[in-house]
Amino acid sequence: MSFTTVNVGLDDRAYQISIGTNLLQSFPSLLQDTAIAGRTRCAVISDETVAALHADKVLTALADAGYSADLFTIKPGEASKSMDVISQVTSEMIVAGHDRRSFVVALGGGVVGDLAGFVAAIYYRGVPFVQLPTTIVAQVDSSVGGKTGVNAPEGKNLIGAFLQPQAVVADITALDTLGDREFNEGMAEAVKHGAIADPSLIDALLDLQRGDHAATESIIARNVAIKAKIVEQDELETSGTRAFLNFGHTIGHAIEAAAGYGAMFHGEAISLGIRAALWLSETKRGLAPEFSAKVLDALEHFQLPLQLEDKPEFSTDTLMTKLAKDKKFLDGGIRFVLLHAPGQPVLATDVTREDLEQAIELLRTPR
C-alpha cells in the first residue's frame, strides 16, 4: 500500500493525513495508533449518493478489521447541514445503541464531514472521529483542521465546534466517481491555497488533467500541507493566521447564502469571491494584475464562474445583508483577507462598505 502522508502537529491532538489510491478498502489499518484503538463500534455517516458508491467497501473494511459498524445516511447537499439533521442523526445513533465508546466515520464531501464532525463533537459530549473525504473540496480543505458545524438560516457555518479528527484518509480513486462539475468546484479551494501560500501551485493546477492520479495525489498533498501548517499556527483562529484561509470567502459565502444552500456549489461561489478579493487586493494593496490574471486563468481552467448571474437574489443590497451576518465581521467591523503580493496575504481592516459594493458590481461584468 503506497500513499503520501502529511502530519498535522498539534501536540496531543496531532494526526496523520494519508493520500493515495484505493485507501477506502484498507483505511482501518491506519487507525491503530489513534484514539480509535480499543473501540469496537462505529457510526458511519454519509449521504445517500456517496453511500451508494462507497459504503459497502468501507463497511466491509471495518468488519474485516473487527469493528461493528452502522451506516447512517442523510440527503445529499448543503441543505442537510442543519440542526434538524443533527437531531435526526444523533437520535438514530442513540436508538442503535451507540454510546461514548463508539466513534464516527465521516464518509463523503464537505457537507458530510462538517456535519459528522459536529455529531462527534456533541454526541455523549464528544467521541473520536475519522474523515474519509470523497470530493476535491473535502480532500484539499474541509476535512483538515477540525472545523465542524452546520448552517443557520442567517448564514453559513454559524453553529459548530472545533474537533480535530483522529485521521484523514483521502482516497484519490474516489474522485473518479465525481461528475465534472463536482470535480471542478473543489479546485477553487486549491486555487485559493496557491494564491495565499504557494504561487507555484497555480502553475501545477493549470497543467492538471483529470484522471492523472499521480498529479492529483501530489496536488492534494501540497494543499493539505498548506492547510496543516496554517492550522498548526492558529488552530482556533485566534491569532489571525488561520483567517487567511478565508481568502475569497467573505463575498463568496454571501453569494452562496443568497443563492440558497444547494443551488450553487461552494466552489462556484468561492470562485466569484476570489475574483472580487483579487480586485480589492489590486485596489487596496497594489497586487500585480498579472498575478490576478493567472489566478483567474486557473479558475477558468476548471470552468468555474467569474461573472455573477443576473438574478434578483444577487442584488447588491441582498448580498450586503448576507455579508453582515458573516463570522468574519468582528464587532461590526469588516475583516477582509487581501493579497499584498503572491503568497503574501494580509488581514485588512480598511475595506469599506463602498469597496465591497464596488467589488460586487465588478462581478456583474465579464472578465
ZAVO-636144 format. One line per field, with one value per residue (C-alpha): residue number from 0; residue in one letter; x, y, z. Coordinates in nm, 3 decimals, always signed. Last residue first. Layout:
i <- c(NUM ...) .
aa <- c(a ...) .
u <- c(X ...) .
v <- c(Y ...) .
w <- c(Z ...) .
END
This chain:
i <- c(366 365 364 363 362 361 360 359 358 357 356 355 354 353 352 351 350 349 348 347 346 345 344 343 342 341 340 339 338 337 336 335 334 333 332 331 330 329 328 327 326 325 324 323 322 321 320 319 318 317 316 315 314 313 312 311 310 309 308 307 306 305 304 303 302 301 300 299 298 297 296 295 294 293 292 291 290 289 288 287 286 285 284 283 282 281 280 279 278 277 276 275 274 273 272 271 270 269 268 267 266 265 264 263 262 261 260 259 258 257 256 255 254 253 252 251 250 249 248 247 246 245 244 243 242 241 240 239 238 237 236 235 234 233 232 231 230 229 228 227 226 225 224 223 222 221 220 219 218 217 216 215 214 213 212 211 210 209 208 207 206 205 204 203 202 201 200 199 198 197 196 195 194 193 192 191 190 189 188 187 186 185 184 183 182 181 180 179 178 177 176 175 174 173 172 171 170 169 168 167 166 165 164 163 162 161 160 159 158 157 156 155 154 153 152 151 150 149 148 147 146 145 144 143 142 141 140 139 138 137 136 135 134 133 132 131 130 129 128 127 126 125 124 123 122 121 120 119 118 117 116 115 114 113 112 111 110 109 108 107 106 105 104 103 102 101 100 99 98 97 96 95 94 93 92 91 90 89 88 87 86 85 84 83 82 81 80 79 78 77 76 75 74 73 72 71 70 69 68 67 66 65 64 63 62 61 60 59 58 57 56 55 54 53 52 51 50 49 48 47 46 45 44 43 42 41 40 39 38 37 36 35 34 33 32 31 30 29 28 27 26 25 24 23 22 21 20 19 18 17 16 15 14 13 12 11 10 9 8 7 6 5 4 3 2 1 0) .
aa <- c(r p t r l l e i a q e l d e r t v d t a l v p q g p a h l l v f r i g g d l f k k d k a l k t m l t d t s f e p k d e l q l p l q f h e l a d l v k a s f e p a l g r k t e s l w l a a r i g l s i a e g h f m a g y g a a a e i a h g i t h g f n l f a r t g s t e l e d q e v i k a k i a v n r a i i s e t a a h d g r q l d l l a d i l s p d a i a g h k v a e a m g e n f e r d g l t d l a t i d a v v a q p q l f a g i l n k g e p a n v g t k g g v s s d v q a v i t t p l q v f p v g r y y i a a v f g a l d g v v g g g l a v v f s r r d h g a v i m e s t v q s i v d m s k s a e g p k i t f l d a s y g a d a l a t l v k d a h l a a v t e d s i v a c r t r g a i a t d q l l s p f s q l l n t g i s i q y a r d d l g v n v t t f s m) .
u <- c(-1.372 -1.734 -1.920 -2.162 -1.873 -1.740 -2.065 -1.987 -1.639 -1.786 -2.029 -1.744 -1.535 -1.834 -1.881 -1.519 -1.208 -0.964 -0.949 -0.722 -0.591 -0.290 -0.197 +0.150 +0.158 +0.157 +0.176 -0.019 -0.309 -0.631 -0.830 -1.113 -1.202 -1.501 -1.627 -1.950 -1.771 -1.591 -1.729 -1.551 -1.832 -2.060 -2.401 -2.317 -2.218 -2.570 -2.715 -2.452 -2.550 -2.917 -2.844 -2.618 -2.888 -2.796 -3.138 -3.288 -3.083 -2.832 -2.571 -2.242 -1.940 -1.624 -1.774 -1.555 -1.470 -1.170 -0.923 -1.132 -1.031 -0.668 -0.688 -0.834 -0.528 -0.301 -0.484 -0.457 -0.084 -0.053 -0.266 +0.015 -0.132 -0.126 -0.279 -0.619 -0.705 -0.511 -0.619 -0.978 -0.967 -0.821 -1.086 -1.367 -1.225 -1.179 -1.541 -1.662 -1.456 -1.585 -1.942 -1.852 -1.651 -1.950 -2.179 -2.482 -2.848 -2.761 -2.791 -2.999 -2.847 -2.818 -2.623 -2.375 -2.332 -2.270 -2.025 -1.828 -1.823 -1.639 -1.485 -1.236 -0.946 -1.091 -0.784 -0.603 -0.821 -0.598 -0.321 -0.539 -0.407 -0.733 -0.843 -0.871 -0.578 -0.360 -0.004 -0.069 -0.381 -0.175 +0.083 -0.185 -0.367 -0.051 +0.044 -0.315 -0.278 +0.060 -0.071 -0.377 -0.155 +0.075 -0.216 -0.375 -0.052 -0.021 -0.389 -0.395 -0.765 -0.844 -0.566 -0.359 -0.132 -0.309 -0.318 +0.059 +0.107 -0.119 +0.080 +0.384 +0.208 +0.228 +0.068 -0.222 -0.282 -0.193 -0.426 -0.707 -0.652 -0.683 -1.005 -1.150 -1.047 -1.343 -1.580 -1.408 -1.470 -1.837 -1.892 -1.712 -1.917 -1.746 -1.692 -1.324 -1.268 -1.300 -0.975 -0.785 -0.865 -0.806 -0.771 -0.785 -0.704 -0.806 -1.013 -0.970 -1.281 -1.362 -1.730 -2.032 -2.315 -2.252 -2.127 -2.310 -2.550 -2.879 -3.079 -2.811 -2.554 -2.390 -2.068 -1.718 -1.380 -1.109 -0.832 -0.836 -1.150 -1.258 -0.958 -0.787 -0.972 -1.311 -1.308 -1.189 -1.459 -1.453 -1.325 -1.285 -1.252 -1.222 -1.400 -1.349 -1.644 -1.771 -2.022 -2.222 -2.250 -2.152 -1.818 -1.888 -2.212 -2.020 -1.766 -2.047 -2.198 -1.877 -1.751 -2.089 -2.120 -1.757 -1.772 -1.834 -1.767 -1.737 -1.654 -1.773 -1.653 -1.829 -1.730 -1.940 -2.257 -2.412 -2.717 -2.899 -3.166 -2.894 -2.743 -3.082 -3.140 -2.798 -2.872 -3.215 -3.106 -2.810 -3.049 -3.273 -2.968 -2.885 -2.616 -2.859 -2.943 -2.584 -2.647 -2.705 -2.986 -2.854 -2.734 -2.647 -2.448 -2.375 -2.036 -1.914 -1.535 -1.310 -1.078 -1.271 -1.590 -1.438 -1.312 -1.651 -1.831 -1.598 -1.632 -2.010 -2.036 -1.858 -2.092 -2.440 -2.315 -2.184 -2.527 -2.727 -2.508 -2.263 -2.225 -2.051 -2.122 -1.859 -1.835 -1.522 -1.305 -0.965 -0.770 -0.985 -0.774 -0.507 -0.211 -0.409 -0.619 -0.423 -0.505 -0.872 -0.810 -0.766 -1.054 -1.108 -0.739 -0.770 -0.535 -0.333 -0.337 -0.294 -0.338 -0.187 -0.293 -0.183 -0.432 -0.188 +0.061 -0.099 +0.136 -0.073 +0.127 +0.118 +0.141 +0.166 +0.048 +0.168 +0.000) .
v <- c(+3.922 +3.982 +4.234 +4.163 +4.063 +4.419 +4.533 +4.306 +4.456 +4.807 +4.720 +4.575 +4.889 +5.105 +4.903 +4.977 +4.760 +4.923 +4.637 +4.414 +4.072 +4.031 +3.755 +3.709 +3.415 +3.643 +4.003 +4.219 +3.977 +4.061 +3.891 +4.109 +4.190 +4.429 +4.594 +4.531 +4.380 +4.140 +4.070 +3.750 +3.546 +3.657 +3.803 +4.147 +3.983 +3.845 +4.196 +4.317 +4.037 +4.135 +4.504 +4.427 +4.222 +3.858 +3.719 +3.920 +3.726 +3.844 +3.573 +3.680 +3.653 +3.455 +3.107 +2.796 +2.600 +2.431 +2.608 +2.922 +2.918 +2.872 +3.159 +3.377 +3.301 +3.387 +3.716 +3.812 +3.752 +3.982 +4.245 +4.288 +4.333 +4.701 +4.664 +4.837 +4.834 +4.525 +4.335 +4.453 +4.312 +3.985 +3.962 +4.008 +3.736 +3.511 +3.563 +3.458 +3.141 +3.096 +3.082 +2.812 +2.628 +2.609 +2.470 +2.681 +2.597 +2.375 +2.645 +2.930 +3.162 +3.435 +3.203 +3.106 +3.468 +3.579 +3.291 +3.401 +3.766 +3.672 +3.352 +3.479 +3.449 +3.282 +3.063 +3.380 +3.368 +3.089 +3.341 +3.577 +3.488 +3.337 +3.107 +2.801 +2.607 +2.907 +2.805 +2.433 +2.507 +2.719 +2.444 +2.179 +2.382 +2.430 +2.062 +1.973 +2.159 +2.013 +1.661 +1.730 +1.848 +1.545 +1.300 +1.472 +1.451 +1.080 +1.013 +1.178 +1.129 +1.499 +1.697 +1.931 +2.180 +2.496 +2.342 +2.294 +2.657 +2.777 +2.561 +2.776 +3.061 +2.871 +3.037 +3.275 +3.232 +2.864 +2.788 +2.975 +2.780 +2.459 +2.588 +2.667 +2.316 +2.173 +2.314 +2.126 +1.773 +1.839 +2.000 +1.717 +1.450 +1.268 +0.891 +0.920 +1.123 +0.804 +0.680 +0.962 +0.812 +1.077 +0.927 +1.181 +1.061 +1.115 +1.415 +1.753 +1.889 +2.260 +2.334 +2.441 +2.683 +2.979 +2.757 +2.951 +3.234 +3.364 +3.047 +2.872 +2.637 +2.337 +2.255 +2.119 +2.289 +2.043 +2.146 +1.908 +1.753 +2.093 +2.169 +1.964 +1.635 +1.789 +2.029 +1.754 +1.510 +1.172 +1.269 +0.980 +1.175 +0.988 +1.065 +1.049 +1.092 +1.407 +1.517 +1.193 +1.306 +1.675 +1.678 +1.356 +1.499 +1.813 +1.602 +1.420 +1.751 +1.911 +1.594 +1.517 +1.867 +1.875 +1.554 +1.197 +0.932 +1.073 +0.785 +0.829 +0.654 +0.446 +0.417 +0.724 +0.543 +0.386 +0.170 +0.193 +0.413 +0.655 +0.664 +0.732 +1.018 +1.163 +1.150 +1.315 +1.587 +1.676 +1.679 +1.933 +2.135 +2.190 +2.098 +1.888 +2.187 +2.180 +1.872 +1.499 +1.368 +1.197 +0.844 +0.645 +0.324 +0.100 -0.056 -0.336 -0.327 -0.632 -0.520 -0.724 -0.555 -0.209 -0.292 -0.440 -0.128 +0.092 -0.122 -0.125 +0.247 +0.366 +0.434 +0.402 +0.569 +0.865 +0.936 +0.875 +1.093 +0.951 +0.888 +0.566 +0.506 +0.296 +0.017 -0.169 +0.084 -0.032 +0.181 +0.472 +0.712 +0.673 +0.440 +0.162 +0.387 +0.347 -0.024 +0.074 +0.254 -0.057 -0.070 +0.306 +0.352 +0.251 +0.528 +0.767 +1.047 +0.983 +1.269 +1.200 +1.331 +1.558 +1.637 +1.560 +1.808 +1.970 +1.871 +1.788 +1.528 +1.477 +1.131 +1.011 +0.662 +0.317 +0.000) .
w <- c(-1.706 -1.792 -1.572 -1.288 -1.065 -1.076 -0.910 -0.616 -0.586 -0.596 -0.315 -0.111 -0.151 -0.055 +0.262 +0.343 +0.336 +0.579 +0.830 +0.624 +0.718 +0.492 +0.249 +0.098 -0.143 -0.447 -0.320 -0.075 -0.105 +0.077 +0.354 +0.484 +0.841 +0.841 +1.155 +1.347 +1.645 +1.408 +1.061 +0.956 +1.109 +0.822 +0.908 +0.763 +0.437 +0.391 +0.413 +0.165 -0.073 -0.056 -0.110 -0.406 -0.573 -0.614 -0.525 -0.813 -1.073 -1.333 -1.281 -1.127 -1.356 -1.280 -1.286 -1.260 -1.573 -1.409 -1.639 -1.579 -1.213 -1.314 -1.562 -1.284 -1.073 -1.366 -1.425 -1.060 -1.083 -1.384 -1.209 -0.951 -0.604 -0.507 -0.161 -0.175 -0.546 -0.654 -0.345 -0.395 -0.748 -0.622 -0.350 -0.604 -0.830 -0.529 -0.423 -0.767 -0.742 -0.387 -0.516 -0.765 -0.500 -0.268 -0.535 -0.617 -0.557 -0.260 +0.002 -0.135 -0.393 -0.129 +0.102 -0.170 -0.279 +0.079 +0.129 -0.177 -0.066 +0.252 +0.117 -0.139 +0.104 +0.414 +0.458 +0.567 +0.880 +1.003 +1.064 +1.267 +1.612 +1.742 +1.463 +1.690 +1.547 +1.462 +1.379 +1.345 +1.140 +0.899 +0.853 +0.806 +0.538 +0.335 +0.374 +0.281 -0.046 -0.139 -0.070 -0.286 -0.572 -0.548 -0.537 -0.837 -1.035 -0.962 -1.029 -1.372 -1.442 -1.477 -1.636 -1.423 -1.602 -1.482 -1.135 -1.136 -1.240 -0.958 -0.714 -0.793 -0.610 -0.279 +0.025 -0.039 -0.412 -0.422 -0.134 -0.308 -0.630 -0.428 -0.270 -0.614 -0.720 -0.537 -0.796 -1.076 -0.951 -0.874 -1.215 -1.393 -1.220 -0.936 -0.936 -1.028 -0.710 -0.506 -0.660 -0.489 -0.148 +0.117 +0.466 +0.749 +1.099 +1.461 +1.355 +1.528 +1.696 +1.684 +1.725 +1.525 +1.453 +1.218 +0.935 +0.661 +0.734 +0.872 +0.817 +1.023 +0.876 +1.035 +1.215 +1.223 +1.195 +1.294 +1.059 +0.765 +0.612 +0.473 +0.256 -0.011 +0.041 +0.122 -0.173 -0.405 -0.302 -0.122 +0.223 +0.470 +0.798 +1.127 +1.452 +1.825 +2.067 +2.238 +2.499 +2.456 +2.093 +2.076 +1.892 +1.702 +1.561 +1.469 +1.280 +1.104 +0.991 +0.869 +0.701 +0.544 +0.397 +0.286 +0.090 +0.193 +0.453 +0.806 +1.042 +1.400 +1.714 +1.978 +2.344 +2.438 +2.330 +2.022 +2.086 +1.753 +1.915 +2.026 +1.678 +1.519 +1.764 +1.682 +1.310 +1.331 +1.574 +1.352 +1.055 +1.228 +1.335 +0.971 +0.718 +0.513 +0.291 +0.163 -0.047 -0.026 +0.196 +0.506 +0.571 +0.883 +0.840 +1.138 +1.208 +1.434 +1.406 +1.375 +1.094 +0.837 +0.956 +0.907 +0.558 +0.467 +0.592 +0.387 +0.074 +0.102 +0.178 -0.138 -0.428 -0.279 +0.039 -0.160 -0.310 +0.007 +0.224 +0.474 +0.846 +0.950 +1.319 +1.490 +1.741 +1.859 +2.038 +2.159 +1.914 +1.790 +1.999 +1.732 +1.673 +1.506 +1.283 +0.957 +0.933 +0.928 +0.593 +0.381 +0.132 +0.140 +0.051 -0.314 -0.432 -0.218 +0.040 +0.413 +0.661 +1.001 +1.340 +1.623 +1.901 +2.184 +2.039 +1.733 +1.452 +1.145 +0.957 +0.581 +0.429 +0.070 -0.025 -0.125 +0.000) .
END
